[in-house]
Each structure stands twice: as structure tokens, then as C-alpha cells.
Amino acid sequence: MWKMLKWLLLLVVVAIGAAAGGLYYVLEQLKPAEAAEEVEFTIPPGTSSAGIANILEEHGLIRDALIFSYYLKYKDLGTGFQAGTYAMAPGIEIGEIIARLNAGDTVEEETIRVTIPEGYTVRQAVAALVAAGFSEEALLEVLNDPAQFALDSSGEQPMRAAQIPENDQYRFPMEGYLFPETYEFPKDVTAYDALRRMAQELDRKLGTLPEGWEAQLEKNGVTFHEMMTIASLVEREVVVDAERALVAGVIYNRLRRDMPLQIDATVQYLFDEQKDRLYEKDLRVESPYNTYLNAGLPPGPIASPGLASIEAALYPEPSEYFFYVTKKDGTGEHFFGKTYEEHLQNIKKSNANQ
């Protein structure tokens, strides 16, 4: 009997020792890993907590992935871990690791930030992109071949940029189709992907217009490309938002009367750098874009219009005006006239303001 009790006692001692040893091992494995330099690691979307534990062990941030996984289950943790790229230094406490994974405290991705203001030409947009590190040659190769944007991101609908009518008179085929916006691109973005993103932004912005906006094209008697051309003229001519639809209405009025548009911005477009003022010789420069020499619209847009100018070109304000001239008083506003005689009087008033 005494012999049996001794064996039972020995088994109890062994069991307690084993349990203590096991607990000691677990606690040791939950201690911070050996300190080392910071490492970066990426958790792909959809990775399980066990998979995350393996990634942490591979990068020396925890001692044992299996025990870490059991610890997460015991504490009911791990379901809120967020995907992304993290930077952590081995040696930090497990609690901090868990907190940072829950908070999505990821490394801020290095990006290329480029701002294309409203009214920028393709040449200006290219200059901004080149300044940000893009290759001018690669950009122009894409810009001269809009057919590369045949399908949108869904692979189903043709992008507007791919529907630009063919015309060998364009200075740049995609003029007007790179939507003005501030863009952030991944550091390794290609010229094609950057320009595609800018062209897609135009399509996205068009999707915010009132339902049925395309019916306005037929109502106004213009194609989409012609509407974008008018929008670009409005963008370069108008500073005050309240005047955009009114100036668009003047353009439509002159087109219906077969009157030359005589818009200075179309002449300025012929020069790589804007002139402070245009002279008589400038107005005689031979070009299909010169609306002093040619009736109707230029071959295409002369700049990238913003959404406000696109809306103005779609929904012009009806009026009896055929002329406008800047007030030259610093407001950016215009005098509007119904007749040429009234226009001449407005020019006098404008010059007096100057």
C-alpha cells in the first residue's frame, strides 16, 4: 500500500513538474524576441491569424508562432488584424505587436504626388509629370496613342479617351482628356498607368453629372468631343464660376450664327509659353486652332477642363449675347454685349478700367 502511494506521489510530482515546465516554456516563448534592427513585413489581405503568426516568427518578432496563435485564441484576439506593410523592431512586447496590428499602423507607402490644375495643357501636364520623375519620352508615347485606353478598368466599357475622333491636326490627341486633379501614384507607377488613371478620372467625374446629361449633347447639337472642346475654351477664358455657363452660351450663339469665335485662348494655345498680350501678327498665325482665321470650333480641346466648365458646356445659359470682354478691373469678370457696337463700348469701358 505504502509502495503504491509513493508511486502516486511521484506521478503527481512529475505531472506538476511537467505542467510547471510547460507553463515556463509558454511564458518564455511569449517574451519579447531578441532585440534587433527594425524589419519590414507585409500581411496580405485575407491572411489568417495563424498565417500572421508565421510571418511574425519568420521576421524574428515572436519566438513561437504556434504558441502565439494559441495565445490569441485564449485572449480572443487576432480577428481585427489589418493587412498592409509594417515596420517593427524585434524585441518589442507582444502586446505592442498586437496593438499595432489591430490599429493598422502600417508603413506609409512612398508615393509620387502630382497636381494638374484646371486649364493645364498636355504640355504643362507632361512638364509636371517629368518634374515628378516620369520619362517625357514614355509619356508622349502613350499620349500620342489614345487607342491604348480602349477599355476601362472593368474591361467592358471603352474609355472616353479611346473614343477621340482621329484627326491629324491635333497638337496632342489626348488634349483635354486628362482630368485636372491632384494624384498620388505608387512610386513604381509607369507612364501608361499614370496617364490611364488621369483619363479614368475624367470618366469617373462624368459619372457624377446629372442623369441624362448625354441627351444634352444632342440638344446642343454637338458631339462629346465638341462639348469637351467648348468646355476647354470656357476653362481658359473664364475665372469667375458664375460666368462659365454664360460664356458657354455666347460660344453656342456664335457657332449657330457661323461667326468666328475669335477666342484669344485658342491663339495662346499655339505658343509653348503664354504671352502677356497678343498682337495683330499673333492673330494671323496659320493654324486650325486659330479661331480668328477659322470659323467653328478648333480640332479639339485646348486644355483640360474642370467639372464646372464641362457642366457649363453641357448646360449653357441662354442669352442674346454674342460678345464679351474682360473688365480689366482685377475681378476677372466680363462685360457682355449683344451687338458689335455694344461690344466696342464695352472695350472702351474695359480700357478705362485698366
Secondary structure, DSSP 8 states (H G I E B T S, - for coil): -HHHHHHHHHHHHHHHHHHHHHHHHHHHHTS-------EEEEE-TT--HHHHHHHHHHTTSSS-HHHHHHHHHHTT-STT---EEEEE-TTS-HHHHHHHHHHT------EEEEE--TT--HHHHHHHHHHTT--HHHHHHHHT-GGGG-S-TTSSS--GGGG----TT-SSTTTT-S---EEEEETT--HHHHHHHHHHHHHHHHTTS-TTHHHHHHHHT--HHHHHHHHHHHHHH--SGGGHHHHHHHHHHHHHTT-----HHHHHTTSSS--SS--TTGGG---TT-TTTSSS--SS-SS---HHHHHHHHS----S--EEEE--SSS--EEEESSHHHHHHHHHHHHHH-
